[in-house]
Amino acid sequence: MQVTEHIHALKIPFKLRVGPDKTVDRFVFAYLIFGDQICLIDSGVAGSEVMILEYIKQAGRDPQEIDRIIFTHAHADHIGGGPALKKQTGCKLAAHIDAKPWIENVEQQYAQRPIGNFYDLVGGSVEIDLGLKDGDQVDLGDGNTLEIFHTPGHSKGSISLLYDKDRALFSGDAVPKPDTVPIYEDVATSIESIKKLKQIEGLEILMASWDDPQFGASVYPSMDAGLQWFQQIHEAVLAETAGSDVLDPKGLSARVLKRLGFPEIPLVPIVVTSIGAHLKLIDHPDLMTV
């Protein structure tokens, strides 16, 4: 769908395996910025290149105009279409310097962060042409830029990008949607990243990977809701650990999810890691003051 004169959003469906015979339906957004050339923010899962290229054609543009893809982070549902798009268009790939190792060596990513159908989702290892860091400005031509904000927590190499022309912020997975399954590495760092984004003045659009674009008066409250969700998860962890000296990570995670109202679901390592991240802050009941 078209978001602004220049920005287009693609909602890409995929299936995540959470057990030997069980998958859940998920989606992820990728975003196109149409200028003299085309900049793609994230590339969905492997196979998403078909949808992306067809959308570009239907919009009256040539897929060969894709000049670069910028990955908000290294997870499979964001980089999966990248190798095929680079091969078909010759575009350049960019990511934060901390995300490069997992993109350039997906076997390393799988070893450190295993998910059931990882190799169905990722399109293989691919070289990053430009390593980004906090404060970088990416020139899109015609005087338009993307400003890079390092926003770790969901992953250490996560970034958000400000397209100043539309005061639009691409936040990747940095801002969680309330009532979604916890998936992050470091809760305290995640909170600091959202606080950092809230300091950007005059935002008109928030474009996260897990939620529909938010406009105008909804932008900053969406960030506040993400912060409140972290706090709600933390309070569930505190309640389930009260008086316990020995903690089983999987058992704790199951109890926390139940307390949060989730139906019984198979516990995958990325969720157990997320719940476990709160144990580092067990002595801090209010995460906003950490």
C-alpha positions in Angstrom: 0.0 0.0 0.0 1.1 3.6 -0.5 1.9 5.4 2.7 3.1 8.8 1.4 4.0 10.1 -2.0 7.3 8.3 -1.7 6.9 5.5 0.8 5.1 2.2 0.1 4.5 -0.6 2.6 4.4 -4.3 1.8 2.9 -6.7 4.3 4.6 -10.1 3.8 3.1 -13.3 5.3 5.1 -16.3 6.3 4.9 -19.3 8.6 7.1 -19.8 11.7 7.6 -23.4 12.8 7.2 -23.7 16.6 7.1 -27.5 16.9 7.7 -30.6 14.8 4.2 -30.5 13.3 3.1 -26.9 14.2 3.5 -23.6 12.5 2.0 -20.2 13.3 1.1 -17.5 10.8 3.3 -14.4 11.0 3.9 -11.3 8.9 6.6 -8.7 8.5 6.6 -5.4 6.7 9.1 -4.2 4.1 9.1 -0.7 2.9 10.0 1.0 -0.4 11.1 4.6 -0.8 10.6 5.8 -4.4 13.0 8.6 -5.5 15.4 8.9 -8.4 16.3 5.3 -7.4 14.5 2.9 -5.1 15.6 2.2 -1.5 14.2 -1.0 0.2 14.0 -1.2 4.0 14.2 -4.9 4.8 13.4 -7.7 2.4 11.1 -10.2 4.1 11.7 -13.9 4.1 13.2 -16.0 1.3 10.8 -15.8 -1.7 9.5 -12.4 -0.8 11.5 -11.0 -3.7 8.8 -12.1 -6.0 6.2 -10.0 -4.2 8.5 -7.0 -3.9 9.5 -7.0 -7.6 5.9 -7.4 -8.8 4.8 -4.5 -6.6 7.5 -2.3 -8.1 6.3 -3.2 -11.6 2.7 -2.5 -10.7 3.7 0.9 -9.3 5.2 1.7 -12.8 8.8 1.5 -11.8 11.6 -0.8 -13.0 12.9 -3.3 -10.4 16.4 -2.5 -11.7 16.0 0.9 -10.1 16.6 -0.7 -6.6 19.8 1.0 -5.6 20.1 -0.4 -2.1 18.5 -2.5 0.6 19.0 -1.4 4.2 18.3 -4.1 6.8 17.0 -2.9 10.2 18.6 -6.0 11.7 19.9 -9.5 10.9 16.9 -11.8 11.6 15.7 -14.2 8.9 12.4 -12.5 8.3 14.1 -9.2 7.5 17.0 -10.4 5.3 15.6 -13.5 3.6 14.9 -11.9 0.2 18.1 -10.0 0.2 20.4 -12.4 -1.6 18.0 -13.0 -4.5 17.3 -9.2 -4.9 21.0 -8.5 -4.9 21.6 -11.1 -7.6 18.7 -10.0 -9.7 19.2 -6.2 -9.5 22.9 -5.7 -8.5 21.8 -3.5 -5.6 24.0 -2.6 -2.6 23.2 -4.0 0.9 23.6 -2.0 4.1 23.2 -2.9 7.8 24.6 -1.9 11.2 28.1 -3.1 11.7 26.9 -5.4 14.6 24.4 -7.1 12.3 27.0 -7.9 9.6 28.3 -11.2 11.1 24.8 -12.8 11.2 24.0 -11.7 7.6 27.3 -12.7 6.1 27.3 -16.0 7.9 23.7 -17.3 8.5 25.1 -20.6 9.9 26.6 -18.5 12.7 23.2 -16.9 13.3 21.4 -20.3 13.4 23.9 -21.7 15.8 23.4 -18.7 18.2 19.7 -18.2 17.6 18.0 -21.4 16.4 14.5 -21.3 15.1 12.6 -24.3 13.6 12.4 -23.4 9.9 15.3 -21.0 9.8 16.7 -22.2 6.5 13.3 -21.9 4.8 13.1 -18.3 5.8 16.6 -17.1 5.1 17.9 -16.9 1.5 21.5 -17.7 2.4 24.6 -15.7 3.5 25.3 -12.5 1.6 27.9 -9.8 1.8 27.1 -6.4 3.3 28.5 -3.5 1.1 28.0 -0.7 3.7 28.4 -1.1 7.5 26.3 1.5 9.3 26.6 3.1 12.7 24.6 5.5 14.9 24.4 9.0 13.4 25.2 8.0 9.8 23.3 9.7 7.0 22.4 7.6 3.9 22.1 9.8 0.8 19.0 8.8 -1.3 19.5 11.5 -3.9 17.6 14.8 -4.5 18.8 16.0 -1.1 16.8 13.3 0.7 18.5 11.3 3.4 17.9 8.5 6.0 19.4 9.2 9.4 20.5 6.0 11.2 19.7 5.5 14.9 21.3 2.5 16.6 18.4 0.9 18.6 19.6 -2.4 20.1 17.7 -4.6 22.4 15.6 -6.7 20.0 19.1 -7.5 18.6 22.4 -5.9 19.1 22.6 -4.7 15.5 19.1 -3.2 15.3 18.7 0.2 13.7 15.8 2.6 13.1 15.8 5.1 10.2 14.4 8.6 9.9 13.3 9.7 6.5 13.3 13.5 7.1 11.3 14.4 4.0 8.1 12.8 5.5 9.2 12.9 9.1 8.8 9.1 8.9 10.5 6.7 11.2 11.2 3.1 10.2 11.7 1.3 13.6 12.2 -2.3 12.6 11.4 -4.5 15.6 12.6 -1.9 18.1 9.1 -0.9 19.2 7.0 -4.0 20.2 3.3 -4.2 19.6 1.4 -4.9 22.9 0.0 -8.4 23.4 2.5 -10.0 21.1 4.8 -12.8 22.1 8.1 -11.4 23.7 11.0 -11.6 21.3 14.1 -9.6 22.3 17.6 -10.1 23.7 17.9 -7.3 26.3 14.9 -5.6 27.9 16.8 -2.7 29.5 18.5 -1.9 26.2 15.2 -2.2 24.4 13.7 0.4 26.7 16.6 2.8 26.3 16.2 2.5 22.5 12.5 3.4 22.6 13.3 6.4 24.9 15.9 7.4 22.3 13.3 7.3 19.5 10.8 9.3 21.6 13.3 12.2 21.7 13.1 12.7 17.9 10.8 15.6 17.5 8.0 16.1 15.0 7.5 12.5 13.8 4.5 12.1 11.6 4.6 8.4 10.8 5.9 5.3 12.6 6.5 2.3 10.5 7.3 -0.8 12.5 7.8 -4.3 11.2 5.1 -5.9 13.3 2.3 -3.3 13.0 0.5 -1.2 10.5 1.9 2.3 10.0 0.9 4.7 12.7 0.2 8.4 11.8 0.1 11.7 13.5 -1.2 11.6 17.1 -0.7 7.8 17.3 3.1 7.9 16.8 4.4 8.7 20.3 1.6 6.8 22.1 2.6 3.7 20.1 6.0 4.0 21.6 4.6 4.5 25.1 2.5 1.4 24.6 5.6 -0.6 23.7 7.2 0.6 26.9 4.2 -0.4 28.9 4.2 -3.8 27.3 7.7 -4.4 28.5 6.6 -3.3 32.0 3.6 -5.7 31.9 5.8 -8.6 30.9 8.3 -7.7 33.7 5.5 -7.6 36.3 4.4 -11.1 35.2 8.0 -12.3 35.6 8.2 -10.8 39.1 5.0 -12.4 40.1 6.1 -15.9 38.9 9.5 -15.7 40.5 8.4 -14.4 43.9 9.8 -16.7 46.6 11.6 -18.9 44.1 15.3 -19.7 44.5 15.6 -22.2 41.7 14.2 -21.3 38.3 13.6 -23.5 35.3 13.7 -21.1 32.3 11.2 -23.0 30.2 8.8 -23.5 33.1 9.1 -19.9 34.0 8.4 -18.8 30.5 5.3 -21.0 30.2 3.9 -19.6 33.5 4.6 -16.0 32.4 3.0 -16.4 29.0 -0.1 -18.0 30.7 -0.3 -15.1 33.2 -0.1 -12.7 30.2 -3.1 -14.4 28.7 -1.4 -16.3 25.8 -2.9 -19.7 24.9 -0.6 -22.7 25.5 2.1 -22.6 22.8 5.3 -24.6 22.2 8.2 -22.8 23.8 10.9 -21.9 21.3 14.3 -20.7 22.4 13.9 -17.1 21.3 10.9 -16.7 23.6 12.7 -18.4 26.6 15.6 -16.0 26.0 13.3 -13.0 26.0 11.6 -14.0 29.3 15.0 -14.8 30.8 16.3 -11.3 30.0 14.0 -9.9 32.7 15.8 -12.0 35.4 18.8 -9.6 35.1 16.4 -6.9 36.4 14.7 -8.9 39.1 15.5 -6.2 41.7 14.0 -3.4 39.6 10.2 -3.6 39.8 9.8 -0.4 37.6 11.7 -0.8 34.4 11.2 2.9 33.5 13.6 3.9 36.2 16.4 1.4 35.4 
